[in-house]
Amino acid sequence: MSGPKRHHWWPQLQSRHWTNSNGTIHAVRSDGTSFTSSPANIGLEGDLYTRYDLTGSKDLTIERWFSVEIEAPFAKTLDYVSTIPSLSRKPFKGDPEKRRTTEHVGFIVRDYTETIALPQEHRSSLSRYIAALIVRNPRYLKRIQDYHSMSGTNLLGGDLISNGNLVKTIALDNMLRTFDLYCQVILRSEIFFIKRESPNEFLFSDAGVSPEEPWDAGPVPFDVYAPLTPDLAVAALPAPRISSTNRAILARVNSRGVARFNRIAVGQAERFVFSRTTPPIDFIKKHFGLPPPKSFGHRFVDGRMEIQFDRDRDRE
């Protein structure tokens, strides 16, 4: 069966949210030069998910699987969460010092907390989509392929270094196993949706979604931040237990908060940063490829999360 040769690691169902009135997306390089293009021509690579059988024939089932099993369900979820559904508010009175710290990093703090409904159907498709965004990125796949190329003589008893197709096929099989690991953890994570209350928008980059991965660092195997649209982002934080699986926490951020999250996307970029409106060139040039400082730390005590903030490590 034939299939598309141009495989989008940034699905068009998501990238189309970054299109301007002309139907194009701004792409900015590290030196500040930029161009515009349509979603069909951004975030893709030829035969990226093509496997090969022992005869050398192409197997395109992974690309079709991404399209049918991951992207199609998530299209409904993205439309759903973008409406901020079933918003619920509860009175909240926090510690004044912690409130000042939270406001310092760009979160809008009010006298109530907000949650939205997240039924299991949407929690599942969201978890699968984020996990897929992580592992399907070309940079992540290259890491897996490089590993297998270096250790190829120990796999299947043969010399795989000279057989690039076989190395790629094994790497793609491992990508699917890694996807399952991420998916299961994200599914049981505390989910935060982050809504911008600012003229500045969330940026996306060619790094896709790159989580912090201290897999051996206690109860938190990783945390992940993912821009979903220029207006809405999501964060998943694995926890020993969460209070509810059918809702998600809603957080609102001002321009300072948007900039803090954008530094994650821009700092992880390799070639391009994407924006819907006229891109903030100076900001992108300043932070391109420079990971933001880790001014936050978190731990769990008696099943409750404690977040610590170090002002000395915080910088613009």
Disulfide bonds with the S-S distance in Angstrom:
none
